[in-house]
Amino acid sequence: MNEKYYDALLNIKTGGDQKGFHQSLHYHRYEPTPYSALEHLFTQHELESSDRIVDFGCGKGRLNFYIHHLFNAHVTGIEMDEKFYREALENRKSYQKKNRHTPEKIQFQCTLAQDYVIHPSDNVFYFFNPFSVQIFMNVVKNILQSVEENKREIELILYYGSEDYTFFLENQTAFELREQVLLPGLYESNPFEKFLIYRLAY
């Protein structure tokens, strides 16, 4: 399946990369997760309709619409770039033309990742290497504080997870690496072509 197939299926436009680089070195350029990678991930690792997924650095919303289409789960995209945020909202309008009865399950917020207020039921958090480890640490701190207030199992999904991210999780938090989903044909030549799934259980 190619990129255009899924965009057409979902009635959205999520292709392309960010032109240039963000003025802050803490934020990395936008690049959507390839549909082929998402397809492989979710054949190996299914979600539930009761899950609440948060995508940090969601861009135009590709992951959000794909997950909703597959699992009918609640998805929230966090995007600091106003242009991408507006494109995500336009994509939601287009997507809803084919899915009229569940628009409330797809939300977007234009805010910094560390400023997002974790919902008491958010339980799956997705990161495609969107920002520096300093910001990642702040986001994880917010997640852990939310768990202290509302006990629940939490899952972090990292794509292209940097060594800084994984070192922090494994040495300074109670998160444990529970699963790796390697992308066949890609991982052999690039060890970052994989999904790392960390869990925090209570």
C-alpha positions, 0 to 999 in steps of 0.5 A, a space after each residue: 500500500 502506498 502513501 496516496 492510497 491511505 490518504 485517499 481512503 481516509 479522505 485526508 492530505 498528510 504527505 510532505 515534510 516540513 520545509 527548513 528547520 524550526 528556529 528552536 533546536 529543541 523542536 525537530 522538523 515535521 515528518 509523518 510516520 510512513 503508512 507502511 510502518 503504521 500498518 506493520 505496527 498495528 498488525 503486531 500491536 493492537 489498540 482498544 476502542 477504549 484507549 485514549 491516544 495522544 500524538 505529540 507533534 502530530 503535524 497534519 494528523 495522519 496517526 490520529 485518523 489512521 488509529 481512529 479508522 482502525 480502532 475507533 479509539 479517542 485520539 488527540 493530536 498536539 501540534 505547536 505549528 499553527 499551519 500544521 494545526 490548521 491543516 489537521 483541522 481541515 483534514 478532520 473536516 474531510 475525514 468526517 465526511 466519510 465518518 459522520 458519527 464520531 467527530 468528537 473522538 478526534 481532537 487537536 490542540 495547538 500548544 507546546 507539548 509540555 503545556 498539554 494538560 494530560 487527560 485523566 484517561 489518556 493512556 497511550 502516548 506516541 512520539 516520532 522523535 518530535 523534540 529534544 530530550 529536555 522537552 521529552 523529560 518534561 512531558 513524561 513528568 506530566 504523564 507521571 504526575 497524572 498517573 499519581 492522581 489517576 492510577 492507570 496503566 500507561 504505554 509509550 510508543 516511540 518511533 525512531 526513539 533516540 538514545 537520549 529518550 531510551 536512556 532517560 526512560 530506562 534509568 530515571 523512570 519506572 517505565 519498562 521496555 515491553 515490546 519492540 516492533 522491527 520494520 522488516 526490510 528497513 531495520 537491517 540497514 537502520 536500527 532506528 526503524 523500529 517501534 519501542 513500546 514502554 509500559 508503566 503498570 500499577 
